[in-house]
Amino acid sequence: MKGFFKIAVLIVAAVSLWSCEEINERVLPHCTGRSGDLLIVADTAYYNNATGDAIKQVFAQQQVGLPQREASFDLIHVPHRAFSRIFHTTRNIVMVNIEPESKIKLTVTKNVWADKQLVITITAPSGSVAAETVAKNEEVLLNYFNDKEIERLQEHDRLNSNSKNAQHLRENFKLGLNIDELYVVAEEAEDFIWLRKETDIGGHPLSQGILIYTYPYISDSTFDVGELVKKRNYYTEKYVHGKNEGSYMLSYEEYVPNQKEVSLTGVYLNELRGLWHMKKGFMGGPFVNYSMVDEKRNRVICVDGYVYGPKFDKREYLREQEALIKSITY
């Protein structure tokens, strides 16, 4: 069995399983399901054993940087025999095909049965090999579906590319962000702006905010986690105040933000995912922060998205902030 893994896993990207002629003759329906839903099509015998365990380990693992446990994706399982037309338009699909004489293969396909759909097919000669294939490609698989969810959100956000807020940021901060007009400017200075959107859902408050601040680029040491958190705390203590007298936003000292480097259209951004709280107040929640060097102006740009919603899961609201931030141009 180990011999199978001497063969490189083949990842095939395709626009569609259908021919060009078939695509031109039909109009695909919109993909269905909620953001973060992931349909697993696998026979029950495999899903209830090693293959299913590996899939859950990857896609149902706890999302980093949230105040309570939330899975990275919400899994829905159906066996092949039950994969009827009602499921065909699901936004995200993983199909597991166990074929004893087959080689290991991952096939990435877009727009199979629906517009903006992503389907990844895992073909393997046995359930154990399928499980090892999933585990070995954990980061790749997660990135495909995460990036697709971001892409869907950004397509909607493009409608806001010329909003008043977007124009204000271009004129005053020399950067572009596809931010809608439901955000209001809560605080602004020469090197800082705080925009927030307040919503009431079923009588419960939901707050989403964007913080943008810039400062001179001196050295790469500015991207150390400690330095980034220190800089964030400097600006939030100075400008992001709560309702209580003397209250202000800070990052939780007890929670060291998770850091990683991400690529955005060829530019590398530093990502932090952490938790914030209101000092001398009672608010708190998750944040995602991206910092980058604007070489043209020799400055560091930090764009921070946070969520406050004590009655709600935060994963998808924070994903909205991530998608918005990743629309940045400068």
VEXDREN-2710 file (C-alpha; in Angstrom, 1 decimal):
% VEXDREN-2710
k/r/px/py/pz
1/MET/0.0/0.0/0.0
2/LYS/2.8/2.4/0.8
3/GLY/4.0/2.0/-2.8
4/PHE/1.1/4.2/-4.0
5/PHE/2.6/7.2/-2.3
6/LYS/5.7/7.0/-4.4
7/ILE/3.5/8.3/-7.1
8/ALA/3.0/12.0/-7.0
9/VAL/-0.7/13.0/-6.4
10/LEU/-2.0/14.5/-9.6
11/ILE/-4.0/17.6/-9.2
12/VAL/-6.0/18.5/-12.3
13/ALA/-7.7/21.9/-12.6
14/ALA/-10.5/22.1/-15.1
15/VAL/-13.1/24.8/-15.8
16/SER/-15.8/22.2/-16.2
17/LEU/-16.5/18.5/-16.8
18/TRP/-18.7/19.5/-19.7
19/SER/-17.6/20.3/-23.2
20/CYS/-17.5/23.9/-24.5
21/GLU/-20.5/23.2/-26.7
22/GLU/-22.5/21.9/-23.8
23/ILE/-21.6/25.0/-21.7
24/ASN/-22.7/27.3/-24.5
25/GLU/-26.0/25.6/-24.8
26/ARG/-27.1/25.9/-21.2
27/VAL/-27.3/28.4/-18.5
28/LEU/-26.0/27.2/-15.1
29/PRO/-28.2/27.8/-12.1
30/HIS/-26.7/29.7/-9.1
31/CYS/-24.9/27.5/-6.6
32/THR/-26.8/26.8/-3.4
33/GLY/-26.1/26.5/0.3
34/ARG/-24.7/28.8/2.9
35/SER/-21.2/30.1/2.9
36/GLY/-19.1/27.5/4.6
37/ASP/-21.2/24.5/3.7
38/LEU/-19.3/21.6/2.3
39/LEU/-21.0/18.5/0.8
40/ILE/-19.1/15.2/1.1
41/VAL/-20.2/12.6/-1.4
42/ALA/-18.8/9.3/-0.2
43/ASP/-20.1/5.8/0.4
44/THR/-21.1/5.3/4.0
45/ALA/-18.7/2.4/4.5
46/TYR/-15.7/4.8/3.7
47/TYR/-17.1/7.9/5.4
48/ASN/-17.6/6.0/8.7
49/ASN/-14.0/4.8/8.6
50/ALA/-10.5/6.2/7.9
51/THR/-11.5/8.3/4.9
52/GLY/-14.3/10.1/6.7
53/ASP/-12.1/10.6/9.7
54/ALA/-9.4/12.2/7.6
55/ILE/-12.0/14.5/5.9
56/LYS/-13.4/15.6/9.3
57/GLN/-9.9/16.2/10.6
58/VAL/-9.2/18.6/7.7
59/PHE/-12.5/20.3/7.1
60/ALA/-14.2/20.2/10.5
61/GLN/-11.1/21.2/12.4
62/GLN/-11.5/24.2/14.7
63/GLN/-11.3/27.6/12.9
64/VAL/-8.3/29.5/14.1
65/GLY/-8.8/32.8/15.9
66/LEU/-12.4/32.6/17.1
67/PRO/-13.6/33.0/20.7
68/GLN/-15.7/29.8/20.6
69/ARG/-15.3/26.5/18.8
70/GLU/-16.4/26.7/15.2
71/ALA/-15.5/24.2/12.5
72/SER/-13.7/25.5/9.4
73/PHE/-16.6/24.1/7.3
74/ASP/-20.0/22.7/8.0
75/LEU/-20.0/19.2/6.6
76/ILE/-23.0/17.5/5.0
77/HIS/-22.6/13.9/4.0
78/VAL/-24.5/11.9/1.4
79/PRO/-23.6/8.5/-0.2
80/HIS/-23.2/8.3/-3.9
81/ARG/-26.6/6.6/-4.3
82/ALA/-28.3/9.5/-2.6
83/PHE/-26.5/12.2/-4.6
84/SER/-29.6/13.3/-6.4
85/ARG/-30.2/16.5/-8.4
86/ILE/-31.2/18.4/-5.3
87/PHE/-27.6/18.2/-4.2
88/HIS/-26.0/18.9/-7.5
89/THR/-26.0/22.7/-7.2
90/THR/-24.3/22.7/-3.7
91/ARG/-21.6/25.4/-3.7
92/ASN/-18.7/23.2/-2.4
93/ILE/-18.4/19.5/-3.0
94/VAL/-15.9/16.8/-2.2
95/MET/-16.5/13.6/-4.1
96/VAL/-14.7/10.4/-3.0
97/ASN/-14.4/7.7/-5.6
98/ILE/-12.8/4.4/-4.5
99/GLU/-11.8/2.4/-7.5
100/PRO/-9.5/-0.6/-6.8
101/GLU/-7.5/-0.4/-10.0
102/SER/-7.1/3.4/-10.1
103/LYS/-4.2/5.6/-9.4
104/ILE/-4.3/8.4/-6.8
105/LYS/-5.8/11.6/-8.3
106/LEU/-7.3/14.9/-7.1
107/THR/-9.4/16.7/-9.7
108/VAL/-10.4/20.3/-9.1
109/THR/-13.3/21.4/-11.2
110/LYS/-15.4/24.6/-11.4
111/ASN/-19.0/25.2/-12.5
112/VAL/-19.9/21.5/-12.9
113/TRP/-23.6/21.7/-12.1
114/ALA/-23.9/25.3/-11.0
115/ASP/-22.3/28.8/-11.4
116/LYS/-19.5/29.6/-9.0
117/GLN/-19.4/26.0/-7.8
118/LEU/-16.2/24.2/-6.8
119/VAL/-16.0/20.4/-6.9
120/ILE/-12.9/18.4/-5.8
121/THR/-12.9/14.7/-6.7
122/ILE/-10.6/12.3/-4.8
123/THR/-10.0/9.1/-6.7
124/ALA/-8.0/6.3/-4.9
125/PRO/-7.7/2.5/-4.9
126/SER/-8.8/2.1/-1.3
127/GLY/-10.2/4.0/1.6
128/SER/-6.9/4.0/3.5
129/VAL/-5.1/5.5/0.5
130/ALA/-7.9/8.1/0.1
131/ALA/-7.5/9.0/3.8
132/GLU/-3.7/9.5/3.4
133/THR/-4.2/11.5/0.3
134/VAL/-6.6/13.9/2.1
135/ALA/-4.2/14.2/5.1
136/LYS/-1.2/14.8/2.9
137/ASN/-3.0/17.6/1.0
138/GLU/-4.7/19.3/3.9
139/GLU/-3.5/22.8/3.3
140/VAL/-4.1/22.6/-0.5
141/LEU/-7.7/21.3/0.0
142/LEU/-8.5/23.9/2.6
143/ASN/-7.1/26.7/0.5
144/TYR/-9.1/25.8/-2.5
145/PHE/-12.4/26.0/-0.7
146/ASN/-11.5/29.0/1.5
147/ASP/-10.3/30.9/-1.6
148/LYS/-13.5/30.1/-3.5
149/GLU/-15.6/31.5/-0.6
150/ILE/-13.5/34.6/-0.6
151/GLU/-13.9/34.9/-4.4
152/ARG/-17.7/34.7/-4.2
153/LEU/-17.8/37.4/-1.5
154/GLN/-15.5/39.7/-3.5
155/GLU/-17.6/39.4/-6.6
156/HIS/-20.4/41.0/-4.6
157/ASP/-18.1/43.5/-3.0
158/ARG/-17.0/44.8/-6.5
159/LEU/-20.3/46.6/-6.7
160/ASN/-18.9/49.0/-4.0
161/SER/-15.7/49.9/-5.8
162/ASN/-17.0/53.5/-6.4
163/SER/-18.9/53.9/-3.1
164/LYS/-18.4/57.1/-1.2
165/ASN/-16.3/55.2/1.4
166/ALA/-14.2/53.7/-1.4
167/GLN/-13.6/57.2/-2.9
168/HIS/-12.8/58.6/0.5
169/LEU/-10.1/56.0/1.1
170/ARG/-8.6/56.6/-2.4
171/GLU/-8.4/60.3/-1.9
172/ASN/-7.2/60.4/1.7
173/PHE/-5.3/57.2/2.2
174/LYS/-4.1/56.4/-1.3
175/LEU/-5.6/52.9/-1.3
176/GLY/-8.6/51.1/-2.8
177/LEU/-11.1/49.0/-0.8
178/ASN/-14.5/47.8/-2.1
179/ILE/-16.3/48.9/1.0
180/ASP/-20.1/49.6/1.1
181/GLU/-21.8/52.7/2.3
182/LEU/-23.4/51.0/5.3
183/TYR/-20.0/51.5/7.0
184/VAL/-19.7/54.9/8.8
185/VAL/-16.6/56.7/9.7
186/ALA/-16.3/56.4/13.5
187/GLU/-12.9/58.0/13.9
188/GLU/-10.3/59.5/11.5
189/ALA/-6.8/60.9/11.7
190/GLU/-4.0/61.5/9.2
191/ASP/-2.7/58.0/9.5
192/PHE/-5.8/56.2/10.8
193/ILE/-9.4/55.5/10.0
194/TRP/-12.1/53.4/11.7
195/LEU/-15.2/52.4/9.8
196/ARG/-17.9/50.4/11.4
197/LYS/-21.2/48.8/10.4
198/GLU/-23.8/48.3/13.0
199/THR/-26.7/45.8/12.4
200/ASP/-29.6/44.5/14.5
201/ILE/-30.5/40.9/13.8
202/GLY/-33.6/39.6/15.7
203/GLY/-33.0/42.2/18.4
204/HIS/-29.3/41.3/18.8
205/PRO/-26.5/43.6/17.9
206/LEU/-23.9/42.7/15.3
207/SER/-20.9/45.0/14.7
208/GLN/-18.3/44.7/11.9
209/GLY/-15.4/47.1/11.7
210/ILE/-12.5/48.0/9.6
211/LEU/-9.4/49.7/11.0
212/ILE/-6.8/51.1/8.6
213/TYR/-3.5/52.6/9.8
214/THR/-0.2/53.4/8.2
215/TYR/3.3/54.1/9.5
216/PRO/6.8/54.4/8.0
217/TYR/8.5/51.2/7.0
218/ILE/11.9/50.8/8.7
219/SER/12.8/47.1/8.7
220/ASP/11.2/43.7/8.4
221/SER/11.2/43.4/12.2
222/THR/8.0/45.4/12.1
223/PHE/6.3/42.1/11.0
224/ASP/7.2/40.2/14.2
225/VAL/4.0/39.2/16.0
226/GLY/4.9/41.2/19.1
227/GLU/5.6/44.3/17.1
228/LEU/2.4/44.0/15.0
229/VAL/0.3/43.6/18.2
230/LYS/2.0/46.5/19.9
231/LYS/1.3/48.7/16.9
232/ARG/-2.3/47.6/16.7
233/ASN/-2.8/48.3/20.4
234/TYR/-1.2/51.7/20.0
235/TYR/-3.8/52.8/17.5
236/THR/-6.8/51.1/19.1
237/GLU/-6.0/52.6/22.5
238/LYS/-5.7/56.0/20.9
239/TYR/-8.7/55.9/18.6
240/VAL/-11.1/53.0/19.2
241/HIS/-13.1/53.8/22.3
242/GLY/-16.1/52.1/23.8
243/LYS/-19.3/53.4/25.4
244/ASN/-17.9/53.2/28.9
245/GLU/-15.8/56.1/30.2
246/GLY/-12.1/55.4/29.5
247/SER/-12.7/52.1/27.6
248/TYR/-10.7/51.2/24.5
249/MET/-9.9/48.2/22.3
250/LEU/-6.9/46.0/23.0
251/SER/-5.7/42.6/21.8
252/TYR/-5.9/39.8/24.4
253/GLU/-2.5/39.4/26.0
254/GLU/-3.3/35.8/26.9
255/TYR/-3.9/34.8/23.2
256/VAL/-0.9/35.1/20.9
257/PRO/-2.4/35.8/17.4
258/ASN/-1.9/33.1/14.8
259/GLN/0.5/34.4/12.1
260/LYS/1.0/33.3/8.5
261/GLU/2.1/34.8/5.2
262/VAL/-0.4/34.9/2.3
263/SER/0.0/35.8/-1.3
264/LEU/-2.4/38.3/-2.9
265/THR/-2.0/38.8/-6.6
266/GLY/1.7/38.2/-6.3
267/VAL/2.1/40.5/-3.2
268/TYR/2.9/38.9/0.1
269/LEU/0.8/40.0/3.1
270/ASN/1.3/39.2/6.7
271/GLU/-1.9/37.7/8.3
272/LEU/-2.7/37.8/12.0
273/ARG/-5.8/36.1/13.5
274/GLY/-6.5/37.0/17.1
275/LEU/-8.9/38.1/19.8
276/TRP/-9.7/41.6/21.0
277/HIS/-11.5/43.0/24.0
278/MET/-12.6/46.4/25.3
279/LYS/-10.5/47.5/28.2
280/LYS/-12.7/48.8/31.0
281/GLY/-15.7/47.5/29.0
282/PHE/-17.5/44.3/28.2
283/MET/-17.1/43.8/24.5
284/GLY/-14.9/41.3/22.7
285/GLY/-14.5/39.1/19.6
286/PRO/-12.2/38.0/16.8
287/PHE/-10.1/40.1/14.4
288/VAL/-8.1/39.4/11.2
289/ASN/-5.3/41.8/10.4
290/TYR/-3.3/42.1/7.2
291/SER/-0.1/44.2/7.0
292/MET/1.9/44.9/3.9
293/VAL/4.7/47.2/2.6
294/ASP/3.7/50.0/0.2
295/GLU/7.2/50.4/-1.4
296/LYS/6.1/53.4/-3.5
297/ARG/5.4/55.4/-0.4
298/ASN/7.8/53.6/1.9
299/ARG/5.0/52.8/4.4
300/VAL/3.4/49.9/6.2
301/ILE/-0.3/49.5/5.6
302/CYS/-2.3/47.6/8.2
303/VAL/-6.0/46.8/7.5
304/ASP/-7.8/45.1/10.3
305/GLY/-11.3/43.6/10.3
306/TYR/-13.1/42.8/13.6
307/VAL/-16.5/41.3/14.6
308/TYR/-18.6/41.8/17.7
309/GLY/-21.7/39.6/17.9
310/PRO/-22.2/37.9/21.3
311/LYS/-25.3/36.0/20.1
312/PHE/-23.9/34.8/16.8
313/ASP/-21.2/32.4/15.4
314/LYS/-18.4/34.6/14.0
315/ARG/-16.8/32.5/11.3
316/GLU/-18.7/33.8/8.3
317/TYR/-18.9/37.4/9.5
318/LEU/-15.1/37.4/9.9
319/ARG/-14.8/35.8/6.4
320/GLU/-16.7/38.8/5.1
321/GLN/-14.1/41.1/6.6
322/GLU/-11.3/39.0/5.2
323/ALA/-12.8/39.2/1.7
324/LEU/-13.2/42.9/1.9
325/ILE/-9.7/43.5/3.1
326/LYS/-8.3/41.3/0.3
327/SER/-9.9/43.6/-2.2
328/ILE/-7.2/46.2/-1.3
329/THR/-5.2/48.0/-4.0
330/TYR/-2.5/50.7/-3.4
END
